[in-house]
Amino acid sequence: MSNNKPHKPALKPLQKPIRVAMIGGGVNSAVGRVHEIAMKMDNEFELVAGCFSRNPEFNAESGRQYNVPTHKLYPSAEALIDAVANEVDAVVIATPIKSHAQYIHLALDHNLRVISDKPLLANVQECKELLARVQPDNTQVFSIFNYTGYPAVREMKRRVESGAIGSVFKVMVEMPQDSYMRLSNQNKTHAIQAWRLEDGDISCVSLDLFVHLHSLVNFVCGNTPLAVNAWQRAITNVSPGLIDEVDAVIQYSNNLMVNAWYGKAVLGYRNGLRIRVFGTKGSLQWHQESPEMIEAADEAGNRMLLDRISTGSEITAQPRYNRFKAGHPSGFIEAFANYYADIAQAMRDEKLNAYTLSTGIAAEGLALSQAIAQASATGRTITL
């Protein structure tokens, strides 16, 4: 299939820092500021232009706070790309999910690299259209799976790959949040962004949360999903029928069974992201709210608590993850920055590295998300 694809001109050679323009991600958005800080933290990227919001006031204020000059602010994504395509190397997309496909293709039309907030796209059909244009392992289109940027998660990956916990047969992964129930109980549902209140072929909560869970399972264990049973429910009624709690049992390759639970109806959990990996010679557990700690067990069942500089911790002790000494915790934005640095390296090498998840994996997560919806609706096992 790739032999039939039209020839594309070579991408521009990259300098350091990589020059980027941003679409969306204004100061009034959920994650815009995080993107802006993360891309600059290790001097890998320079934000030089943007259409941060279609609202002129938010656009101007975002430019001021992000140190982007007024003459490099544009009223639309189209105007931005037309104006700066020859001046930048990449486009960061931090807009609501439904617009991702439009802006990704716009950037590709101008031969630019793309870094998109997750999920990469909104449905499987959009993935098929993108993969008809780029290879699954290309280094032109990236999706931010920031939780894989935590050093402790990377330490877990190393230990699993080295066989330290034996053959992995079970993963429990969860991402419970309380925002919908909490805001509903406080009569503040108006604070929820409108685009989060619409389900398509894939429920919005799966697009928002489950794609992270699949990325973690694939990243740490390397397995591929094969079949799924799932149960989706509407608990809070912040919008009639809106799915806000999901349970799934997923069969992955190499005899791995994964139990996934996620949603936005569980009071007391702001972001209860947790992954537990069980093998024949030990286990590993990581909880995002204690991001520098790994709870481990050896083959005798002895329990240990591992931190950044514990004996045998190879990944977490690397200088790149120790922006300050142990005992002064790193967190969410640093993990985001780690992933941005990995993307920069992959762009320069024109080759994916151990830490950059491919466009193919992003598409796989969306296919699995759609299978979860189908399994719940039909009450049947859905094979991928």
N, C-alpha and C positions, 0 to 999 in steps of 0.2 A: 504493500500500500504506500509506503514511504517513497518508492521510486516514482510514483505518479504525482507527488506533491510538487507544486511550482517552485522553481528555484527562488531562493530569497537572498538578497544582498547580505554580505557579511555584516555582523554587528560592529559598531564602532569599538575600537580598543578602549579599555577602561583605564582611567587614571585613579589615583587615590587622593582625596576621597571620591567616591562615585557620585556623580551629580544626579539628583532626583527632583522630580516634580510630584506633588501630591494632589490627588483628587479626593475630596471629602476630608474627614479627620479634623474638622475645625475645633476650636476650643469648647464649643457647646456639645461635642460628640462624646461617646462613651470612651473611645480608645485613642483619639487623635493625639492627645498630649503624650501618651505612652509611646506611640510610633515615633513621634518627633524626638523624644529624649533617647529612645533606644537606638535609632539609626545614627545618632551623633555620639553616643557614649564612648565608642572605641575609635572614633574618627574614621569610620569606614564609609560614611555617606555624608553628603552635604545637601541640605534642602534648599533649593534655589528658586522655586516657583510653585504656585499652587492655585487651585480653585478649591478652597477649603469649605466653602458653603455657598449655596445659591443666594443666601441672604447677604446683601452687600455689607451690612454692619458686622455680622459674624465673620465674613470673609476678611474684612479689613482688620478686625481685632485679632484674628488668628495670624494674619501676616505680621502684625506688630509683635505679638508674643513669640512667634516662631522665628523672628528676625528675617523675614522675607520682605524685600523692598516693595513698595506700593506698585511700582511699574511692572512687577512680576506676579501680580495678582490678576486673575482672570475670572470673568463672570460665569463661565461654563467650562466643562471638561473639554469640549470640542475646541473652544477658543484657546484654552491652555495648550493642548497638544499641537494645534496648528502653529502656535507662536513659538514654542520652545523645543519642538522635536529635534532640531539640529543642535540644540545647546545642552541637552541632558542625555543621560545614559539609560535612565530607568524611570518608571512611573510607579508610585505607591498608591494603591487603591484602598481607601478606607471609608467606603460608602455602604448603605444598606445592601443586603444580599442581592436583591432583584436586579440591581444595576451592574453587577460585576461583569457579566458576559459582555455587555455593550462596551464597557470601558477597556476590558482586556483586549477585545478585538480591535478597538480603536488604536490602542497602543501598538499592537502587532502590525496594524496597517502602516504605522509610521516607523516600523523596524526598531521598536524600543523594547527593552526588558521590562518585566512586570513583577511587582511584589504586591500580592493581594492579601488583605485581611481574610481570615477564614469565615465561612467556608469559601472555597475557591469559586464555586458556582452554586446555582440554586436547585439544579435537578440533573438527572442522568442525561437527558437529551442535550443539555448545554455542554456537558462533559464530552459527549460523543462529537459534537461540533468542534470543540477545542482540540480534541485529540486527532481529528482529521487534519488539523493544521500544524500541530507540534507533536513531537515524539513524547511518549510517557516519561522518559528520563531526560527531557530537554533541560537546558540551563537558561532559558529565556523567561519562563513563567514559574513563579514560586508562590506558595501560600504559606502564611505565617502560622506555624504550629508551635506557639511560644512555650507551652509547658514542657516540650522536649528540650528546651534550652536550659532547664534547671540542671546544674552539675550533678546533683544527687540522682536524678533520673538517668543521666548519662553514666554514672557509676553503676547503677542497676543494670543498664544495658551491657556494660563491660562484663560484669559478673555473670550474667546469664550467658553471654556469648562464649565466655571462657569455660563454661561448664561448672562454675563454682557451686551452683545449687542443683546440679544434675539435670535430668530431663524434666522440662517444665510441662505440667499436665493441666494446671488450673490457674486462671487469672480472675480475680474479682476486681472490677473497676467501677467507680461510681463518681457522680458529680451532682450531688443534691444541693439545691439552692432554695432560698425562701422568698425571693423577691415578689412573686405573684401573690402568694398567700399573705405575706406581710403587708403589702400595699393594699390588697383587697380588704383586709381586716381594718386598715387605717383609713379606708375610703380615699385612697390616693392612686387609684389605677390610672389616672390621667398622666402620671409620671412615666408610664411605660410607653416606649416609642411605638408609634402606630404600626410600623412594619413588623414588629415582633408579635403582633396580634392576629396574624394571618397565616394559616396553614395551606400549603400546596400539596403536591404529590408526596413531599417530605414535610413532616411537621416542623415548624419553626424551631421548636425546642431541640429537635435532632440536628438541624442545621447549626444551631447555636452551641450545643453542648456535645452531642454524640460524636461529631467529627473529631473533637479533641480526644475522646476516649479511644476511638479506633486508631488515631495517630500514635497514642501512647502504647497500645498493645503491639502495633506493628513495629514501632521504634525499639521497644525493649526486647521483644521476643522474635520479631521477624516473620511472624506467621501470616497466612492469608486466609480470609474468611471463606467458608464453604457453604454454610447453611445457618438459618436463624429461626427461632420462635420468639415471639414478642407480644407484649401487651401494652397498649397505649391507653391513657385515661385522661379525661378532663375533670380536674378536681376543684379548681378555684373559680371557674366561670368568670375570669376577668374579661373574657370574650366568649360568647356562646359556642360551646363545642371545642374550644381551643385546647389542644393537647398540652398538658403541663406535667405529666409524670409517665415515665416509660421504664419497663423492665424487659430485658432481652437475655436470652440464652443463645450463645453463638458458638457454633463448631468451627474452629480454625484448623488449618493444616497441622500435620504431625501430632494428631490426637490431643490437641489443646482445646479445652472447653473454657469459655469466657462468660461470666455472669456480669451483665452491665445494668446499672440503675442510674437514672438521671432525671432531673426535672426541676421545677421551680415552685414547688408547693410544700416544702419541708421546713417548717419553722425552726429557727435556731442555726441554720446553715447558710452562711453568706456565700461560700464557695467551698463545698466539702469534697473537692477533688481528691481521690485516693486510689492507689493501685496496689494490689497485693498479688505477688507472684509466687506460686508454690511449685517446687521441684522435688525430685526424689532424694536430694542431698541437702536441702535447705529451703529457706523462704526469704523473701524481701518485701518490705512494705514501705510506701512513701505517701505522706499526706501533705498536700499543698500548703496547709496552714502552718506546718512545721517544716519549711522547705529544705533546710540543710540536714535533716536527720533521716537516716534509713534504719528501720527496725528490721533486724535480721535474725535468722535462726540457722544453726548448723545441722549436720546430719544426725547429731545426738539430741536435737531439740533444744539445745542451749540458746538462750536469747541474748542478743547484743544490740547496743545502740551505737550506730556509726555516724560520725560527723565528717566535716570537710577534711580533717587531717588525721583521721584514725589510721592505725597501722593497716596496710593493705589497700587503702583507698588511693587509687592511682589517678583517676580522672579528676576528682574533686580537688586534689592537691595541685593541679596544674596552675602555673602563674596566671593564665588568662582568666581563671575563675576567682582569683584571690585579689580583687581590686582593693580589698583591705583585709587585715588579718582575721583569722578564725576567732569566733566569739563576737564578731560584729556582723550580723547576718545579712547575706545577700537575699534578694527576693524577686518579685514578679518582673519588675522593669529590667533588672539585670539578666534574667532569663530571656526576655524579649530581645535584649541587646546581643546576647550570645547567639541567638538564631539569626539576627540580622548580620552578624559577623560571618557566620557560616555561609549565608547566602552570598555575601560579597566574595568570599573565597571561591565558591562554586562558579560565580559569574566570571571571575578572573581566570580560573582554571579551565573553564568551559567543560566542567565535569562535576557531577554531583559528588559530595563527600559523605562521610559516615553519618553526618548529622543533618543533611538536607533531605527532607522527604520529597519525593518526586511528584510531578503533576499526576502521574499514574496512581500513586497512593492516595492523593486527594480525591481523585475520581472514584477509587475503590471505596473510600469512606462514604461517599455520596450514594453509590450503588447499594452499599450495606444499609444506609439510612432509609433508602426507599424500600428495601426488602423488609426492614423492621415495620414500616407502615403497612406493607402488604400482608405480612404475617399476622399482625394484629387485626387487620380488617377481615381476613379470611379464616383465622384460627388454624391455619396450616403452617407446616414447615416450609419455608421458602429457600430454595437452593439458588446459590449465586453462580 
